[in-house]
Amino acid sequence: MKIILHITERKQWEKAKLNGIYHSDTLGSQGFIHCSNPQQVVKVANVLFHAREGLVLLCIETDKVRCEIRYEGITEGEKYPHIYGPLNIDAVITVLDFKPQRDGKFALPKAIFNIEDRH
């Protein structure tokens, strides 16, 4: 089993739970939901979400995602997972608070290692 991660606002996740499906802002504008591997998510968070509060980290089991997942990159370098369609919320196995540290930078929550070990 493989885990990918997605950063979102807690409000947006709460709305998705009520609707039974998750739509990111980029799904409408770019056609996919941006995700990261555990090794990539801190870099993404520090570039795009520096010092931002109210975020959660969706831990997604790839085998449960109903839409296509493609690994893509802008250049020949690092590839990121993209979900091409709405995310079925039953693919989200855990939701972790994702808070910046005092300096505004993010660190990988320690709980992520427990999730990877269990699966």
MOPAC internal coordinates of N, CA, C and O (Angstrom, degrees):
PM7 1SCF
backbone

  N    0.0000 0     0.00 0     0.00 0    0    0    0
  C    1.4389 1     0.00 0     0.00 0    1    0    0
  C    1.5196 1   109.57 1     0.00 0    2    1    0
  O    1.2310 1   121.37 1   -39.52 1    3    2    1
  N    1.3028 1   114.98 1   140.48 1    3    2    1
  C    1.4523 1   120.83 1  -179.03 1    5    3    2
  C    1.5286 1   109.89 1  -118.54 1    6    5    3
  O    1.2310 1   121.07 1   -39.13 1    7    6    5
  N    1.3263 1   115.56 1   140.87 1    7    6    5
  C    1.4582 1   122.84 1   179.35 1    9    7    6
  C    1.5228 1   109.01 1  -110.52 1   10    9    7
  O    1.2310 1   120.76 1   -46.53 1   11   10    9
  N    1.3338 1   116.16 1   133.47 1   11   10    9
  C    1.4542 1   121.61 1   168.59 1   13   11   10
  C    1.5234 1   107.44 1  -121.81 1   14   13   11
  O    1.2310 1   120.49 1   -18.49 1   15   14   13
  N    1.3161 1   116.67 1   161.51 1   15   14   13
  C    1.4552 1   121.76 1  -173.03 1   17   15   14
  C    1.5191 1   111.13 1  -124.42 1   18   17   15
  O    1.2310 1   121.46 1   -31.01 1   19   18   17
  N    1.3295 1   114.80 1   148.99 1   19   18   17
  C    1.4642 1   120.92 1   176.73 1   21   19   18
  C    1.5283 1   108.29 1  -138.05 1   22   21   19
  O    1.2310 1   120.40 1   -47.23 1   23   22   21
  N    1.3176 1   116.85 1   132.77 1   23   22   21
  C    1.4624 1   123.15 1   178.33 1   25   23   22
  C    1.5245 1   108.60 1   -94.80 1   26   25   23
  O    1.2310 1   120.82 1   -48.97 1   27   26   25
  N    1.3220 1   116.04 1   131.03 1   27   26   25
  C    1.4608 1   120.32 1   177.37 1   29   27   26
  C    1.5226 1   109.64 1  -149.85 1   30   29   27
  O    1.2310 1   120.73 1   -10.30 1   31   30   29
  N    1.3066 1   116.20 1   169.70 1   31   30   29
  C    1.4554 1   121.18 1   174.93 1   33   31   30
  C    1.5241 1   109.14 1   -78.35 1   34   33   31
  O    1.2310 1   121.22 1   -36.54 1   35   34   33
  N    1.3124 1   115.28 1   143.46 1   35   34   33
  C    1.4668 1   119.73 1   179.00 1   37   35   34
  C    1.5319 1   110.92 1   -56.36 1   38   37   35
  O    1.2310 1   119.91 1   140.25 1   39   38   37
  N    1.3415 1   117.77 1   -39.75 1   39   38   37
  C    1.4767 1   121.58 1   179.56 1   41   39   38
  C    1.5253 1   110.80 1   -58.66 1   42   41   39
  O    1.2310 1   120.70 1   137.81 1   43   42   41
  N    1.3229 1   116.26 1   -42.19 1   43   42   41
  C    1.4626 1   120.32 1  -178.53 1   45   43   42
  C    1.5346 1   110.48 1   -67.16 1   46   45   43
  O    1.2310 1   120.01 1   141.59 1   47   46   45
  N    1.3285 1   117.58 1   -38.41 1   47   46   45
  C    1.4540 1   121.24 1   178.32 1   49   47   46
  C    1.5334 1   110.93 1   -67.17 1   50   49   47
  O    1.2310 1   120.24 1   138.41 1   51   50   49
  N    1.3285 1   117.15 1   -41.59 1   51   50   49
  C    1.4648 1   120.88 1   178.60 1   53   51   50
  C    1.5281 1   110.56 1   -60.91 1   54   53   51
  O    1.2310 1   120.40 1   139.53 1   55   54   53
  N    1.3154 1   116.84 1   -40.47 1   55   54   53
  C    1.4691 1   121.23 1   176.99 1   57   55   54
  C    1.5335 1   110.73 1   -63.19 1   58   57   55
  O    1.2310 1   120.72 1   138.85 1   59   58   57
  N    1.3321 1   116.22 1   -41.15 1   59   58   57
  C    1.4664 1   120.59 1   179.60 1   61   59   58
  C    1.5197 1   111.48 1   -62.68 1   62   61   59
  O    1.2310 1   120.37 1   141.07 1   63   62   61
  N    1.3189 1   116.91 1   -38.93 1   63   62   61
  C    1.4625 1   119.57 1   179.41 1   65   63   62
  C    1.5264 1   110.86 1   -62.90 1   66   65   63
  O    1.2310 1   120.34 1   143.94 1   67   66   65
  N    1.3102 1   116.95 1   -36.06 1   67   66   65
  C    1.4698 1   120.51 1   177.58 1   69   67   66
  C    1.5319 1   111.56 1   -69.26 1   70   69   67
  O    1.2310 1   120.58 1   143.24 1   71   70   69
  N    1.3353 1   116.50 1   -36.76 1   71   70   69
  C    1.4660 1   121.98 1  -178.15 1   73   71   70
  C    1.5225 1   113.44 1   -84.79 1   74   73   71
  O    1.2310 1   120.33 1   160.55 1   75   74   73
  N    1.3294 1   116.97 1   -19.45 1   75   74   73
  C    1.4567 1   121.20 1  -179.20 1   77   75   74
  C    1.5203 1   114.18 1    83.85 1   78   77   75
  O    1.2310 1   120.68 1  -176.83 1   79   78   77
  N    1.3348 1   116.31 1     3.17 1   79   78   77
  C    1.4690 1   121.05 1  -179.15 1   81   79   78
  C    1.5276 1   108.55 1  -151.32 1   82   81   79
  O    1.2310 1   120.37 1   -32.90 1   83   82   81
  N    1.3353 1   116.90 1   147.10 1   83   82   81
  C    1.4641 1   121.11 1  -178.53 1   85   83   82
  C    1.5241 1   110.24 1  -110.33 1   86   85   83
  O    1.2310 1   121.31 1   -50.12 1   87   86   85
  N    1.3298 1   115.09 1   129.88 1   87   86   85
  C    1.4731 1   122.50 1   174.38 1   89   87   86
  C    1.5241 1   107.59 1  -121.08 1   90   89   87
  O    1.2310 1   119.46 1   -58.12 1   91   90   89
  N    1.2974 1   118.63 1   121.88 1   91   90   89
  C    1.4651 1   120.33 1   174.36 1   93   91   90
  C    1.5214 1   108.57 1   -84.27 1   94   93   91
  O    1.2310 1   120.70 1   -14.34 1   95   94   93
  N    1.3232 1   116.27 1   165.66 1   95   94   93
  C    1.4606 1   120.35 1   176.54 1   97   95   94
  C    1.5281 1   111.19 1   -60.55 1   98   97   95
  O    1.2310 1   120.31 1   144.58 1   99   98   97
  N    1.3257 1   117.01 1   -35.42 1   99   98   97
  C    1.4642 1   120.19 1  -176.81 1  101   99   98
  C    1.5239 1   113.37 1   -76.64 1  102  101   99
  O    1.2310 1   120.18 1   163.73 1  103  102  101
  N    1.3203 1   117.26 1   -16.27 1  103  102  101
  C    1.4706 1   118.35 1   178.43 1  105  103  102
  C    1.5185 1   109.86 1   -60.96 1  106  105  103
  O    1.2310 1   120.03 1   137.95 1  107  106  105
  N    1.3209 1   117.54 1   -42.05 1  107  106  105
  C    1.4610 1   121.12 1   178.24 1  109  107  106
  C    1.5109 1   113.29 1   -74.37 1  110  109  107
  O    1.2310 1   120.01 1   140.55 1  111  110  109
  N    1.3201 1   117.59 1   -39.45 1  111  110  109
  C    1.4674 1   120.57 1  -174.88 1  113  111  110
  C    1.5264 1   113.98 1   -85.76 1  114  113  111
  O    1.2310 1   120.12 1   147.61 1  115  114  113
  N    1.3472 1   117.37 1   -32.39 1  115  114  113
  C    1.4676 1   120.13 1  -176.54 1  117  115  114
  C    1.5239 1   113.60 1  -118.58 1  118  117  115
  O    1.2310 1   120.50 1   169.64 1  119  118  117
  N    1.3184 1   116.66 1   -10.36 1  119  118  117
  C    1.4602 1   120.00 1   177.08 1  121  119  118
  C    1.5115 1   115.60 1    89.36 1  122  121  119
  O    1.2310 1   119.90 1  -175.45 1  123  122  121
  N    1.3359 1   117.80 1     4.55 1  123  122  121
  C    1.4597 1   120.33 1   178.91 1  125  123  122
  C    1.5216 1   110.83 1  -155.15 1  126  125  123
  O    1.2310 1   121.14 1   -15.12 1  127  126  125
  N    1.3367 1   115.43 1   164.88 1  127  126  125
  C    1.4548 1   123.13 1   176.09 1  129  127  126
  C    1.5297 1   107.28 1   -99.68 1  130  129  127
  O    1.2310 1   120.54 1   -57.35 1  131  130  129
  N    1.3198 1   116.58 1   122.65 1  131  130  129
  C    1.4613 1   121.67 1   177.59 1  133  131  130
  C    1.5253 1   109.99 1   -70.53 1  134  133  131
  O    1.2310 1   120.58 1   -47.12 1  135  134  133
  N    1.3145 1   116.50 1   132.88 1  135  134  133
  C    1.4629 1   122.17 1   175.32 1  137  135  134
  C    1.5262 1   108.69 1  -134.29 1  138  137  135
  O    1.2310 1   121.34 1    -4.73 1  139  138  137
  N    1.3224 1   115.04 1   175.27 1  139  138  137
  C    1.4601 1   121.85 1   178.76 1  141  139  138
  C    1.5124 1   108.94 1  -142.35 1  142  141  139
  O    1.2310 1   121.05 1   -22.22 1  143  142  141
  N    1.3086 1   115.59 1   157.78 1  143  142  141
  C    1.4519 1   121.25 1   167.35 1  145  143  142
  C    1.5253 1   106.69 1   -80.56 1  146  145  143
  O    1.2310 1   119.24 1   -19.70 1  147  146  145
  N    1.3242 1   119.06 1   160.30 1  147  146  145
  C    1.4670 1   119.62 1   179.33 1  149  147  146
  C    1.5323 1   113.52 1   -54.09 1  150  149  147
  O    1.2310 1   119.81 1   147.67 1  151  150  149
  N    1.3293 1   117.96 1   -32.33 1  151  150  149
  C    1.4640 1   121.38 1  -179.36 1  153  151  150
  C    1.5321 1   112.20 1   -74.01 1  154  153  151
  O    1.2310 1   119.64 1   163.83 1  155  154  153
  N    1.3086 1   118.29 1   -16.17 1  155  154  153
  C    1.4675 1   123.09 1  -175.47 1  157  155  154
  C    1.5160 1   114.05 1  -102.37 1  158  157  155
  O    1.2310 1   119.59 1   157.00 1  159  158  157
  N    1.3165 1   118.38 1   -23.00 1  159  158  157
  C    1.4627 1   121.46 1  -165.83 1  161  159  158
  C    1.5308 1   113.94 1   -65.18 1  162  161  159
  O    1.2310 1   119.58 1   145.09 1  163  162  161
  N    1.3159 1   118.42 1   -34.91 1  163  162  161
  C    1.4665 1   120.21 1  -179.61 1  165  163  162
  C    1.5255 1   110.39 1   -66.70 1  166  165  163
  O    1.2310 1   120.52 1   138.30 1  167  166  165
  N    1.3086 1   116.61 1   -41.70 1  167  166  165
  C    1.4750 1   120.20 1   178.24 1  169  167  166
  C    1.5245 1   109.89 1   -61.23 1  170  169  167
  O    1.2310 1   120.39 1   135.10 1  171  170  169
  N    1.3170 1   116.87 1   -44.90 1  171  170  169
  C    1.4669 1   121.52 1   178.82 1  173  171  170
  C    1.5302 1   110.09 1   -61.49 1  174  173  171
  O    1.2310 1   120.41 1   133.09 1  175  174  173
  N    1.3156 1   116.83 1   -46.91 1  175  174  173
  C    1.4681 1   121.16 1  -178.61 1  177  175  174
  C    1.5222 1   111.40 1   -61.12 1  178  177  175
  O    1.2310 1   120.25 1   137.83 1  179  178  177
  N    1.3109 1   117.12 1   -42.17 1  179  178  177
  C    1.4599 1   120.14 1  -177.48 1  181  179  178
  C    1.5240 1   112.61 1   -70.45 1  182  181  179
  O    1.2310 1   119.83 1   153.11 1  183  182  181
  N    1.3093 1   117.93 1   -26.89 1  183  182  181
  C    1.4633 1   121.14 1   177.42 1  185  183  182
  C    1.5336 1   111.29 1   -83.28 1  186  185  183
  O    1.2310 1   120.25 1   134.04 1  187  186  185
  N    1.3216 1   117.14 1   -45.96 1  187  186  185
  C    1.4648 1   120.66 1  -171.62 1  189  187  186
  C    1.5283 1   115.77 1   -96.59 1  190  189  187
  O    1.2310 1   120.04 1   158.93 1  191  190  189
  N    1.3412 1   117.53 1   -21.07 1  191  190  189
  C    1.4674 1   120.29 1  -172.77 1  193  191  190
  C    1.5270 1   112.99 1  -128.29 1  194  193  191
  O    1.2310 1   118.87 1  -159.49 1  195  194  193
  N    1.3070 1   119.77 1    20.51 1  195  194  193
  C    1.4650 1   123.73 1  -175.79 1  197  195  194
  C    1.5354 1   111.56 1   -43.99 1  198  197  195
  O    1.2310 1   121.04 1   -56.06 1  199  198  197
  N    1.3253 1   115.62 1   123.94 1  199  198  197
  C    1.4687 1   125.10 1   175.07 1  201  199  198
  C    1.5364 1   114.09 1    64.03 1  202  201  199
  O    1.2310 1   119.84 1  -168.19 1  203  202  201
  N    1.3008 1   117.91 1    11.81 1  203  202  201
  C    1.4690 1   120.75 1  -177.63 1  205  203  202
  C    1.5214 1   110.63 1   -82.20 1  206  205  203
  O    1.2310 1   121.04 1   -44.95 1  207  206  205
  N    1.3080 1   115.61 1   135.05 1  207  206  205
  C    1.4674 1   122.88 1   179.78 1  209  207  206
  C    1.5267 1   110.11 1   -99.78 1  210  209  207
  O    1.2310 1   121.02 1   -11.74 1  211  210  209
  N    1.3316 1   115.65 1   168.26 1  211  210  209
  C    1.4612 1   121.16 1   174.89 1  213  211  210
  C    1.5140 1   114.79 1    78.25 1  214  213  211
  O    1.2310 1   120.54 1  -157.11 1  215  214  213
  N    1.3332 1   116.56 1    22.89 1  215  214  213
  C    1.4623 1   120.50 1  -177.78 1  217  215  214
  C    1.5222 1   111.60 1  -102.22 1  218  217  215
  O    1.2310 1   121.53 1   -26.51 1  219  218  217
  N    1.3178 1   114.68 1   153.49 1  219  218  217
  C    1.4592 1   121.80 1   171.68 1  221  219  218
  C    1.5240 1   108.55 1  -130.12 1  222  221  219
  O    1.2310 1   121.95 1   -20.30 1  223  222  221
  N    1.3034 1   113.87 1   159.70 1  223  222  221
  C    1.4537 1   121.74 1   178.43 1  225  223  222
  C    1.5180 1   107.64 1  -113.43 1  226  225  223
  O    1.2310 1   120.58 1   -65.21 1  227  226  225
  N    1.3348 1   116.49 1   114.79 1  227  226  225
  C    1.4596 1   120.95 1   177.39 1  229  227  226
  C    1.5218 1   108.28 1   -84.09 1  230  229  227
  O    1.2310 1   120.48 1   -56.13 1  231  230  229
  N    1.3131 1   116.70 1   123.87 1  231  230  229
  C    1.4660 1   122.36 1   176.57 1  233  231  230
  C    1.5227 1   106.84 1   -98.73 1  234  233  231
  O    1.2310 1   121.27 1   -66.54 1  235  234  233
  N    1.3141 1   115.18 1   113.46 1  235  234  233
  C    1.4572 1   122.24 1  -169.06 1  237  235  234
  C    1.5275 1   110.43 1  -111.93 1  238  237  235
  O    1.2310 1   120.64 1   -52.15 1  239  238  237
  N    1.3130 1   116.39 1   127.85 1  239  238  237
  C    1.4614 1   121.54 1   175.33 1  241  239  238
  C    1.5255 1   107.99 1   -85.71 1  242  241  239
  O    1.2310 1   120.52 1   -66.17 1  243  242  241
  N    1.3231 1   116.62 1   113.83 1  243  242  241
  C    1.4632 1   120.85 1  -172.36 1  245  243  242
  C    1.5258 1   113.13 1   -60.42 1  246  245  243
  O    1.2310 1   119.93 1   146.50 1  247  246  245
  N    1.3138 1   117.73 1   -33.50 1  247  246  245
  C    1.4689 1   120.71 1  -178.82 1  249  247  246
  C    1.5267 1   112.55 1   -65.59 1  250  249  247
  O    1.2310 1   120.25 1   159.51 1  251  250  249
  N    1.3265 1   117.13 1   -20.49 1  251  250  249
  C    1.4634 1   121.16 1  -178.65 1  253  251  250
  C    1.5238 1   113.70 1   -94.85 1  254  253  251
  O    1.2310 1   120.12 1   169.67 1  255  254  253
  N    1.3226 1   117.37 1   -10.33 1  255  254  253
  C    1.4696 1   121.30 1  -178.85 1  257  255  254
  C    1.5220 1   108.63 1   -71.96 1  258  257  255
  O    1.2310 1   120.66 1   -52.68 1  259  258  257
  N    1.3301 1   116.34 1   127.32 1  259  258  257
  C    1.4673 1   120.73 1  -176.65 1  261  259  258
  C    1.5203 1   113.33 1   -81.55 1  262  261  259
  O    1.2310 1   120.02 1   154.48 1  263  262  261
  N    1.3239 1   117.57 1   -25.52 1  263  262  261
  C    1.4746 1   121.35 1   179.96 1  265  263  262
  C    1.5283 1   110.16 1   -90.42 1  266  265  263
  O    1.2310 1   121.42 1   -13.78 1  267  266  265
  N    1.3004 1   114.89 1   166.22 1  267  266  265
  C    1.4562 1   120.94 1   179.88 1  269  267  266
  C    1.5310 1   110.92 1   -68.60 1  270  269  267
  O    1.2310 1   121.24 1   -41.44 1  271  270  269
  N    1.3403 1   115.23 1   138.56 1  271  270  269
  C    1.4611 1   121.95 1   172.99 1  273  271  270
  C    1.5226 1   106.80 1  -112.91 1  274  273  271
  O    1.2310 1   121.09 1   -54.76 1  275  274  273
  N    1.3387 1   115.53 1   125.24 1  275  274  273
  C    1.4698 1   121.16 1   176.96 1  277  275  274
  C    1.5238 1   108.65 1  -118.38 1  278  277  275
  O    1.2310 1   120.94 1   -38.87 1  279  278  277
  N    1.3165 1   115.81 1   141.13 1  279  278  277
  C    1.4598 1   121.41 1   175.38 1  281  279  278
  C    1.5209 1   107.11 1   -98.90 1  282  281  279
  O    1.2310 1   121.45 1   -65.67 1  283  282  281
  N    1.3325 1   114.82 1   114.33 1  283  282  281
  C    1.4548 1   120.67 1  -172.75 1  285  283  282
  C    1.5214 1   110.42 1  -136.64 1  286  285  283
  O    1.2310 1   121.41 1   -21.88 1  287  286  285
  N    1.3166 1   114.91 1   158.12 1  287  286  285
  C    1.4505 1   121.27 1   174.92 1  289  287  286
  C    1.5050 1   110.41 1  -144.78 1  290  289  287
  O    1.2310 1   121.31 1   -17.10 1  291  290  289
  N    1.3070 1   115.10 1   162.90 1  291  290  289
  C    1.4604 1   120.35 1   179.00 1  293  291  290
  C    1.5243 1   110.30 1   -73.31 1  294  293  291
  O    1.2310 1   121.12 1   143.80 1  295  294  293
  N    1.3097 1   115.47 1   -36.20 1  295  294  293
  C    1.4646 1   120.72 1  -179.57 1  297  295  294
  C    1.5267 1   109.01 1  -119.44 1  298  297  295
  O    1.2310 1   121.16 1    10.32 1  299  298  297
  N    1.2951 1   115.39 1  -169.68 1  299  298  297
  C    1.4665 1   120.61 1   178.80 1  301  299  298
  C    1.5264 1   112.02 1   -74.36 1  302  301  299
  O    1.2310 1   119.91 1   175.23 1  303  302  301
  N    1.3242 1   117.79 1    -4.77 1  303  302  301
  C    1.4621 1   121.93 1  -176.52 1  305  303  302
  C    1.5109 1   113.67 1   -78.54 1  306  305  303
  O    1.2310 1   121.38 1    48.91 1  307  306  305
  N    1.2950 1   114.97 1  -131.09 1  307  306  305
  C    1.4526 1   123.75 1  -173.41 1  309  307  306
  C    1.5294 1   112.97 1   -62.68 1  310  309  307
  O    1.2310 1   120.84 1   -41.63 1  311  310  309
  N    1.3248 1   115.99 1   138.37 1  311  310  309
  C    1.4614 1   122.90 1   179.10 1  313  311  310
  C    1.5285 1   109.10 1  -106.93 1  314  313  311
  O    1.2310 1   121.01 1   -41.22 1  315  314  313
  N    1.3274 1   115.67 1   138.78 1  315  314  313
  C    1.4572 1   122.50 1   179.39 1  317  315  314
  C    1.5227 1   109.75 1  -116.26 1  318  317  315
  O    1.2310 1   120.32 1   -35.66 1  319  318  317
  N    1.3403 1   117.00 1   144.34 1  319  318  317
  C    1.4641 1   119.26 1   177.57 1  321  319  318
  C    1.5254 1   111.14 1   -75.30 1  322  321  319
  O    1.2310 1   120.99 1   -45.81 1  323  322  321
  N    1.3211 1   115.71 1   134.19 1  323  322  321
  C    1.4666 1   122.98 1   176.69 1  325  323  322
  C    1.5268 1   107.90 1  -124.99 1  326  325  323
  O    1.2310 1   120.81 1   -47.58 1  327  326  325
  N    1.3247 1   116.05 1   132.42 1  327  326  325
  C    1.4633 1   121.29 1   177.67 1  329  327  326
  C    1.5202 1   107.57 1   -98.00 1  330  329  327
  O    1.2310 1   120.63 1   -61.82 1  331  330  329
  N    1.3291 1   116.40 1   118.18 1  331  330  329
  C    1.4647 1   122.30 1  -176.41 1  333  331  330
  C    1.5191 1   111.47 1   -91.82 1  334  333  331
  O    1.2310 1   121.33 1  -105.75 1  335  334  333
  N    1.3117 1   115.06 1    74.25 1  335  334  333
  C    1.4541 1   122.57 1   178.18 1  337  335  334
  C    1.5103 1   109.27 1   145.96 1  338  337  335
  O    1.2310 1   120.34 1    -3.05 1  339  338  337
  N    1.3255 1   116.95 1   176.95 1  339  338  337
  C    1.4645 1   119.99 1   179.11 1  341  339  338
  C    1.5236 1   110.60 1   -66.51 1  342  341  339
  O    1.2310 1   121.13 1   -30.22 1  343  342  341
  N    1.3133 1   115.44 1   149.78 1  343  342  341
  C    1.4600 1   121.84 1  -178.92 1  345  343  342
  C    1.5234 1   109.53 1   -92.62 1  346  345  343
  O    1.2310 1   120.75 1   -57.53 1  347  346  345
  N    1.3225 1   116.18 1   122.47 1  347  346  345
  C    1.4629 1   121.47 1   173.42 1  349  347  346
  C    1.5342 1   107.74 1   -70.73 1  350  349  347
  O    1.2310 1   120.79 1   -53.15 1  351  350  349
  N    1.3233 1   116.09 1   126.85 1  351  350  349
  C    1.4614 1   119.01 1  -171.15 1  353  351  350
  C    1.5305 1   113.76 1   -68.32 1  354  353  351
  O    1.2310 1   119.51 1   162.36 1  355  354  353
  N    1.3209 1   118.54 1   -17.64 1  355  354  353
  C    1.4648 1   119.08 1   176.64 1  357  355  354
  C    1.5269 1   112.20 1   -72.11 1  358  357  355
  O    1.2310 1   119.60 1   170.18 1  359  358  357
  N    1.3259 1   118.36 1    -9.82 1  359  358  357
  C    1.4651 1   121.66 1   174.08 1  361  359  358
  C    1.5248 1   111.57 1   -80.68 1  362  361  359
  O    1.2310 1   120.56 1   165.24 1  363  362  361
  N    1.3301 1   116.54 1   -14.76 1  363  362  361
  C    1.4654 1   121.36 1   179.00 1  365  363  362
  C    1.5204 1   107.60 1   -85.29 1  366  365  363
  O    1.2310 1   120.98 1   -69.74 1  367  366  365
  N    1.3309 1   115.73 1   110.26 1  367  366  365
  C    1.4644 1   119.28 1  -174.63 1  369  367  366
  C    1.5292 1   112.62 1   -88.97 1  370  369  367
  O    1.2310 1   120.21 1   156.12 1  371  370  369
  N    1.3196 1   117.20 1   -23.88 1  371  370  369
  C    1.4644 1   122.01 1   178.52 1  373  371  370
  C    1.5166 1   108.87 1  -154.87 1  374  373  371
  O    1.2310 1   121.18 1   -31.32 1  375  374  373
  N    1.3276 1   115.34 1   148.68 1  375  374  373
  C    1.4549 1   122.27 1   174.19 1  377  375  374
  C    1.5282 1   106.91 1  -122.94 1  378  377  375
  O    1.2310 1   120.83 1   -57.08 1  379  378  377
  N    1.3213 1   116.02 1   122.92 1  379  378  377
  C    1.4634 1   120.91 1  -178.36 1  381  379  378
  C    1.5242 1   110.53 1  -112.72 1  382  381  379
  O    1.2310 1   120.63 1   -38.91 1  383  382  381
  N    1.3235 1   116.41 1   141.09 1  383  382  381
  C    1.4609 1   119.52 1   170.45 1  385  383  382
  C    1.5193 1   107.84 1   -62.08 1  386  385  383
  O    1.2310 1   120.88 1   -40.58 1  387  386  385
  N    1.3165 1   115.92 1   139.42 1  387  386  385
  C    1.4673 1   120.35 1  -177.57 1  389  387  386
  C    1.5184 1   107.37 1  -129.47 1  390  389  387
  O    1.2310 1   121.37 1   -88.55 1  391  390  389
  N    1.3244 1   114.98 1    91.45 1  391  390  389
  C    1.4522 1   121.51 1  -173.66 1  393  391  390
  C    1.5286 1   110.88 1  -108.28 1  394  393  391
  O    1.2310 1   120.79 1   -38.57 1  395  394  393
  N    1.3275 1   116.09 1   141.43 1  395  394  393
  C    1.4603 1   118.31 1   175.59 1  397  395  394
  C    1.5337 1   110.55 1   -71.82 1  398  397  395
  O    1.2310 1   121.24 1   -25.61 1  399  398  397
  N    1.3096 1   115.24 1   154.39 1  399  398  397
  C    1.4582 1   120.50 1   174.98 1  401  399  398
  C    1.5283 1   108.62 1   -78.95 1  402  401  399
  O    1.2310 1   120.01 1     0.74 1  403  402  401
  N    1.2922 1   117.58 1  -179.26 1  403  402  401
  C    1.4745 1   121.58 1  -178.46 1  405  403  402
  C    1.5206 1   113.46 1   -55.88 1  406  405  403
  O    1.2310 1   120.51 1   145.13 1  407  406  405
  N    1.3250 1   116.63 1   -34.87 1  407  406  405
  C    1.4673 1   120.36 1  -179.06 1  409  407  406
  C    1.5306 1   112.91 1   -82.66 1  410  409  407
  O    1.2310 1   120.08 1  -176.74 1  411  410  409
  N    1.3312 1   117.46 1     3.26 1  411  410  409
  C    1.4600 1   121.58 1   179.07 1  413  411  410
  C    1.5148 1   114.33 1    88.72 1  414  413  411
  O    1.2310 1   120.40 1   172.22 1  415  414  413
  N    1.3306 1   116.84 1    -7.78 1  415  414  413
  C    1.4616 1   121.00 1  -179.69 1  417  415  414
  C    1.5234 1   110.15 1   -89.78 1  418  417  415
  O    1.2310 1   121.53 1   -22.82 1  419  418  417
  N    1.3049 1   114.67 1   157.18 1  419  418  417
  C    1.4620 1   121.74 1  -179.89 1  421  419  418
  C    1.5187 1   110.81 1  -102.38 1  422  421  419
  O    1.2310 1   121.35 1   -24.24 1  423  422  421
  N    1.3192 1   115.01 1   155.76 1  423  422  421
  C    1.4608 1   123.06 1   172.81 1  425  423  422
  C    1.5243 1   106.62 1  -132.05 1  426  425  423
  O    1.2310 1   120.92 1   -26.51 1  427  426  425
  N    1.3020 1   115.84 1   153.49 1  427  426  425
  C    1.4603 1   120.43 1   179.40 1  429  427  426
  C    1.5298 1   109.33 1   -66.83 1  430  429  427
  O    1.2310 1   119.70 1   -55.52 1  431  430  429
  N    1.3277 1   118.18 1   124.48 1  431  430  429
  C    1.4715 1   119.54 1   179.17 1  433  431  430
  C    1.5264 1   110.52 1   -60.17 1  434  433  431
  O    1.2310 1   120.80 1   -42.76 1  435  434  433
  N    1.3108 1   116.08 1   137.24 1  435  434  433
  C    1.4718 1   120.57 1  -178.61 1  437  435  434
  C    1.5219 1   111.83 1   -61.21 1  438  437  435
  O    1.2310 1   120.17 1   151.05 1  439  438  437
  N    1.3149 1   117.27 1   -28.95 1  439  438  437
  C    1.4674 1   121.33 1  -179.38 1  441  439  438
  C    1.5295 1   112.08 1   -61.17 1  442  441  439
  O    1.2310 1   119.92 1   157.49 1  443  442  441
  N    1.3243 1   117.75 1   -22.51 1  443  442  441
  C    1.4651 1   120.72 1  -179.59 1  445  443  442
  C    1.5305 1   110.97 1   -63.00 1  446  445  443
  O    1.2310 1   120.15 1   148.36 1  447  446  445
  N    1.3107 1   117.32 1   -31.64 1  447  446  445
  C    1.4568 1   120.76 1  -179.40 1  449  447  446
  C    1.5307 1   110.30 1   -70.01 1  450  449  447
  O    1.2310 1   119.81 1   145.63 1  451  450  449
  N    1.3250 1   117.97 1   -34.37 1  451  450  449
  C    1.4629 1   121.50 1   175.78 1  453  451  450
  C    1.5155 1   111.05 1   -65.14 1  454  453  451
  O    1.2310 1   120.35 1   141.38 1  455  454  453
  N    1.3175 1   116.93 1   -38.62 1  455  454  453
  C    1.4613 1   121.29 1   179.33 1  457  455  454
  C    1.5248 1   110.37 1   -64.87 1  458  457  455
  O    1.2310 1   120.71 1   132.92 1  459  458  457
  N    1.3278 1   116.24 1   -47.08 1  459  458  457
  C    1.4617 1   120.09 1  -179.75 1  461  459  458
  C    1.5259 1   111.22 1   -64.07 1  462  461  459
  O    1.2310 1   119.90 1   143.30 1  463  462  461
  N    1.3399 1   117.80 1   -36.70 1  463  462  461
  C    1.4664 1   121.13 1   179.70 1  465  463  462
  C    1.5264 1   111.99 1   -68.20 1  466  465  463
  O    1.2310 1   120.34 1   145.18 1  467  466  465
  N    1.3414 1   116.95 1   -34.82 1  467  466  465
  C    1.4622 1   120.46 1  -178.70 1  469  467  466
  C    1.5221 1   111.99 1   -71.50 1  470  469  467
  O    1.2310 1   120.69 1   154.64 1  471  470  469
  N    1.3088 1   116.28 1   -25.36 1  471  470  469
  C    1.4620 1   119.12 1  -173.00 1  473  471  470
  C    1.4660 1   109.28 1  -110.31 1  474  473  471
  O    1.2310 1   120.10 1   180.00 1  475  474  473

